[in-house]
Amino acid sequence: MNEMKVKTIHMGAAQCAVDLGDGSERGEYVNQDYILQKLGRPHRAISLMYCYYPNDDKWPGRVSVVHADPSIQFAWDYPYDDYFTYKGGLNGTREDEPFTYMRDIRRHGQDVLLTITIDPKLSDDHIIAIAKDLQTFGRVMLRINHEATGDWFSFNKRASYEEVAAFFTHCCEIIHREAPNVKVIICLDGCKELEDEKMEKEDIFAEASRAADIVSVDRYMALHWGWPYDVAEEGGTTFARYTVDKIYNLAKKSYERYTFVNDGVKKPMVLSEFNADGDVTGPYDQAEMVKDFCEMLKADSEKWLNGFTLYQMRDRGRLGLEIEDPNNAEVGIEQPVLETYKEIIHEEFFSPAMEEGAEVSLPVKLRWGGSEDADGVAVSIHFEGNPTFCEVYFEEESLLDMNLMLEINNHWFYKAPGVKCIDMMSAFYKKPLSGAVDLTLKIFAPPASGENDASQGEDWMTNYYTELKVMPKIRVRFAPIVK
């Protein structure tokens, strides 16, 4: 190719961000290479769900394994919550879960959205230790003791609602002091009916709501909460289905109540868990309901929702984009909602904003602040038509070691350190070019280790810097090499 003109490019927030749940009590973690290949773009954040009850018997074993009991007939009837166990904290290790997954997430250009249910009777040194665990992971979003006005999680069985609220407020104080890179999410049940004047237990959690950085509710348009202990059938009492309109308006009303509680301050609002359960709706209505909700979001001029987390990538039931193959947990069976969701997240409304800047000369410093604040470079590539070959080569020594995210034709690719070539033809299989056009190749550099570097400067907790010395070589051909 001819000499490339390199310009700066800034990646900012979407009008409504999309996050994805990856692993929970209902499914295992799916690696980010697989998810990127299936969906064609990174998410703002990947949601992980863990629990921390370090003073409990048989901790840190997974509770459904170490406290297995055939008499249990509800997912939350164990001594502590049946999430993966947080291996960090006081006297813990950062060489195990969730840190191994957090590094995978950040290498692939996404932020970490970490849910932890925590024993509210723990001393401050435990919370301080968790805060210090998160200091190197950039702009983390941390959801503590979610669905806090419910009665199913262990933290609600160990403390009153007043104590749970006070514990959350105190955790915010510690996190903000020890790990200012972390934003804390409060998750209440919100408004349960449209005629409700307040959110459930709004007054009890008012101070906690004011302490939080982000406010949220979980909303399922259909849910089979009896899973996996029964099958949803007509006449059953362990599942429900609601209209899309009702769920949308209840979530929006909860945002309005949060704003009232926060003295008019409009904090970012997210749906930390969102889907329709295919156990109740079947696979086709599930996809349609997710689509209808997103259409309502786009049509709403108030733009009240900062983002939502689709629960989840792969599920042992029917709350995932895939169902886990019962014969092999490493295999996912794609559901119709996956293709619907893929179409949604590639729409402009749900995609990160891109702003092209001035032309620059190499070397240039790239900044990774996070999936909603990053500075990269962009080059324009002329295509005579739909390509037969489109490859990027990283043969220079400085390029070979780089960790990069690349985007072209609304399709994203990951380049790991040591990888010499990325084949970008999959960007054109389902979106072929119909004629001559100029496309922009965008390049960003998240941290190769998945963690920020304390030696890089005062802003190291929120920014990571990489120097791009030379551009990779781009090979584009428009016909077979031999006919």
N, C-alpha and C positions, 0 to 999 in steps of 0.2 A: 504494500500500500504506500501511497504518497505520505510525506511527512504530516503528522497529525497535529492539529491545533487543539491544545489542551485548555479547558476552561474549568473554573471552580464550580462546584454544585453543592447546594445545601439541601439536606433532607430534614423536613419538619413534620409536624403533626398532621394526621388525617383529620377530616371533618368529624369522623367517628372512627376511633381505633378498633382494631380487631385483635383479640388475644385468644389463645387456645389452651384448654386444659390438656395436660399430658400426664396421665397416671393419677390414681386415687384409690379408694377402697374398692373400686369397681374395675380397675384395669391397670396395666403395667406401663412403665415409661417407654415411649417410642422415640428412637434417636432422631435427631434433627435433620440428618441427611435424608432419611426416608420421608419425613414430613415435607421437606422442601421439594423433593422430587415429585411427590404426589400433588402438592398444592401450588407449586410454581412461584411462591413468594414467601418471605419470612413474615412473621407476625410482629406486632409491636412488642408483645411479651408472651412468654410461655408460663402457664400456671402450674405450679407444683403444690401438692397437698401433703403436709406432714403433721406429726403430733410430738409433743415434748412433755413427758411425764416421768422425769428422771428418777424420782424417789419411789416409783411403783415397783412392786414385785415383778421380777423377770424382765424388767426393762434392760436393754432396748429391743427386746424381741417384738416382732409383729404380733399384736395382741390376739388376733384370730388363730395364730399358730401356737403361741406359748400358753394361751388360756383357752385352747379349743374345748368346746363343750357342745355336745349334740343337742342339748335342750334349748340352746339359744335360737330364737326365732325372729330376731330383729337385729339389723346391722350394728346398732349402737348399744347393745346390751352387754358388752364386754366391760371389764374393769377400767379400760381407757379406750380412746377412740381408735378405730381400725384403719388408720392411715399408716403410711410408711413412717418409720420412726426417725426423728431428727437426730443424726449422729454427732452433731456439734454441740455447742453449749458448754457448760461448766465441766471441765475434765474430759471433754469430747475430742473428736478428731475432725479435721477438714479434708481428710483423704477418703471420705465415704459419702454416702447420700446425705443431703441433697447436693453437695458441692460438686461432685462429679458431673451431675446433670446441669447444674448452673453454669459450669464452664462450657459445656456443650452448647447450651442455649446462647450464651454471649458470643462465643466464637462465630456463631451463625447469624450475627447481626440482630439479636433480639434482647430485650430486657427480661429480667427475672421477676415474676409475680409469685411470691411465696406465701402460701397459707400455712399458718401453724396454729393448732389448738394447743394451749399451754395450761398446765396446772396453775390455777390462780393463787394457790397458797405458796408458790415458790418465792424464795428470797431474791433480792435485787441482783446478787452476783450472777444468778442464772440469766437474767435479762441482759445484763451488761455483757456477758459472754456471747449471747446471741447477736447483740449489736456489733460487737467486734468481729464476729464471724462474717458479717455482711459488708464490712468496710471496703473490701477490694472489688466488689461485684457491681460497681457503677450504680446506675439509677434504679435501684431495687424498689419494687412496690411490695409491702409487707402487710398481709391481712391477718390480724390476730383475733382468735376466738370468734369466728364468723357465725352468722345466724344466732347472734348472742341473746336474742329474746326467745329462743326456743327452749326445749327441755330435754333434748336427746343427747347432746354432747356431754362428755364427762365433766367439763369445767362448770357446766350449769348444775350438775348434780353435787358438786363439791362446794359451791358458793351460792349466795343469794344473787339476784340480779343487780342489786346495789353494789355488792362486792365485785361482781364481774365488770361492771361499769367503771368502778374505781380502779381496778387492776388495769383495764385497758388504758385509762387516762395516765396512770403512772408509767406504763410501758411506753407510751408516746413520749413522755418526758425523758426517759432514759435513751430511747432510740434517737430522738432529735439531738441529744447531747453527744452521744457516743458515735453515732453513724449518721451525720447530716445528709449523706447521699441517699438515705432511705426515706420513702414516703409511706406513711402508715394509713391503712384502709380500715374504716369501721364498716361492719356489715350487720345491719339489723333486718328484721323481717319486714319493716316498712308498713305501708298501709295495706291492710288485708282485704278491705272492701272499699268501693268507690265512695260510699257515703261516710266513711270514717273521717272524723275531724282531725285526728292525730295518727301518727305512726304508733304501732304497738310499743308500749312502755317508753314512749318518747321522752317523758319527763325524767325518768330514771337515767336514761342514757344521754341526756342533753349535754352535760359537761364532757362526756366522752366524744360526742359528735363534734363539739367545738375543738377538742384536742387533735382530732384526726386531720390528715392532709387530704384524703379522698373519702367520699361517702359512697355507699353501695347497698344494694339488695341482691338477693338471688331470686331469679324468676324462671320457673319452668311452665311452659304453656300446657304441658301434660307431664305427669310424673307417676311412676309406679314405685312408691316408697316401700312396698312390701318385698321387692326384689332383694335377694334371690330365693326367698323362703316360700313364695307362692307364685302362681301364674295369674296374670290379670285376665279375668273373664267377666262376662256380664253378671251383675248382681254383687260383685266383689266390693270390698270396702277399703282396699289398700292402694288405691290409685284414684286419679282425678284428671279431668281435661277441662280446660278453660278456653274461652275465645281469645284470639290474638288481640282483639281490641281491648278486652278487659285487662290482660296482662300488661299491655303497653301503657294504658292509662293509669294502672296502679303503680307502675314503676315511675312514671312521670310525676304522679302525685306525691310519691315518696321523696323524689328530688325536691319538690316544692316545700315539703315539710322540713327536710334537712336545711334548706335555705332559710326558712323561718327560724329554726332552732339556732342557726349560725348567724342570727342577727342581720339577715339579708345578704351575707357573703355567699356567693355562688361557687362552692367548691366543686372540683371535678367529680362527676357522678359516673359510676360504672355499674354494669350488671356483672357481678363476679362469677356467677354461674348462670347459663342461659341455654335452653334447648327445649324441644318437645320430645317426650319419651315415646320411642317407637313401639314399646310394649303396649301402649294405650292407643296410639294413633295409627299404627302400621307404618311402613317405610315411606309411602307416597305422601300421606298427609303430613308426616313429620317434615319432609322437605318443603312442602308448600307453606306450612306455618312459619318456618324460619324465614322463608322468602317474604311472606306477607308482613312480618314484623319489620324487616329491613326496609321494605317499601314505605311503611309508615314513618320510619325514622327519616328517610330521605325527603319525604313530603312535608315534614313538620318544620315550619319556619323558625321555631324557637331553638333548635339545635341544643337541646338540654343534656344529651348523653355524650359523655366523653369517650366511652368505649364499652364493649361487651366481651365476655369470655365465653366462647362456645365450649360447652362441656360435652364430650371431650374427644380426643383423637381416636382412641381405640378403647372400646368398652366391652366388658364381658356380657352386658345386657344390651339394650338398644338405645343407649344415650350417647353413642359415639358416631363419628364419621365412618368408622369401621366397627364391625363386630369382631371380637377376638375369636379366631378359629379354635373351637374346643379341642381339636386334635393337636394344635401347635400354637402356643401362646405368642410366638414370634411372627405369626401370620395374621394379617388383617383381612376381613371380608368387607369390601367397599359397599356402602349403603347409598341409596339415591341422594341422601342429603349431602354427601361429599361433593358431588358435582355441582349441586345447587350452591353450596357454601363456597366452592372454588370460584364460581362465577361472581358471587357477591363480593368477595374480598379483592377481586381484581377491578372492581368498579372504582372510578375516581373518588367517590364519596368516602370509601373505606381505605383508600391507599394513601401512603405518606405523601406530603406535599414536596415538590421538587422545584428549586429555584436556581437557575443557571446564572453564573456570575461572569467575571472578567476572564480574559485569556491570561494564562500564566506560563512561566517557563519552569522547567524542571531543574533541580529538585524542588519538590513542594511538600509541605507538611500537611498530612491528613489528620483530622481530629474526629475521634469517635466519642461523642457525648452520650449516645444512646440511640435507640431506634427512632426517636422523635427529634433528634438534634445532632446531626453529623455533617461534617464537611469532607467532601470527596472531590473527585475530578470527573470530567465528562469529555468524550471525544465524539465528533460526528463521523458516521461511516456511511458512504454512499452505496446503496444497493441498486443494481440494475434491474432486479426483479427478485423473485423468491430464490434464496440460495440453495445450493446443493451441499456446500461445505461452509461452515462458519465456526472458526476455531480461534482461541486466544492462547498464545504461547508465552510462558514465563521462564525462559531459559537463562536470562541474566541471573547471576548469583544473588543479587539483592532482591530480585522479584521472586525467586524460587522459595525463599524463606518467609515470604509475606502471607498473611492471613487476610483474604479478601472476599467481599460480597460484590457481585457484578449483576447489572440489570440491562437488558435490551429487549425491545418489543414487548414490554410489560411482563417479562419473565426473568426470574432471579436465579443466579447460580452461586455456588460456594466454591472457593479455592482454598484448600488447606495448605499449610506449610509443606513444602516438598513436592507439591503437585506441579508438573511442568506444562500441562495442557488442559484446557477446558473446552469441550465440544458444546457449542451453544445452539446446535440445530434444533433441539427440542423447543426452542422459543418460536419456531416457525411451523411446527407440525400441525397444531390446531389453529394457528393464526398466520396462515401463509400470506406473503406479500403479493399483491395483484399487479404491481408495476414498479417502476423506478421510484425510490424514496430515500430520504436521508434519515437514518436512525441514530439515536444517541446511546453510546455505551457508557454507563455510569459505574464508577468504581469507588467503594468505601472500604475502610480497613478497621474492623473491630479487633480487639486484642487477641493475639494468637493463643495466649494461655487461658483466655476467658476471664482474666482478672486485670484490674488496673495496677499501675506501677507507682508505688509511693515515691520513687526517685524522680518522677517526671515534673514535679512542681507543686505549687500550693493547691492547684485545682485537681490533683490526681484522683480524688474520690469520684469525680464526675466526668473527667475527661481523660482520654487515652490518645497519645500522639504516635504517628508512624510517618517516616519519611519515604516518599516515593521518588526514587532517583532517576528511573527510566520508565518509559511506557512499554507494556508488553507488545509483542508482535501479533497482528490480527490477520488471519488468512480467510478470505472470502472467495468462493468460486461459485459460478452459476450454471455449471454443466458437469457431467461426469468427467473424470480425468481421461478415461478411455471410452470411446463410444463403440 
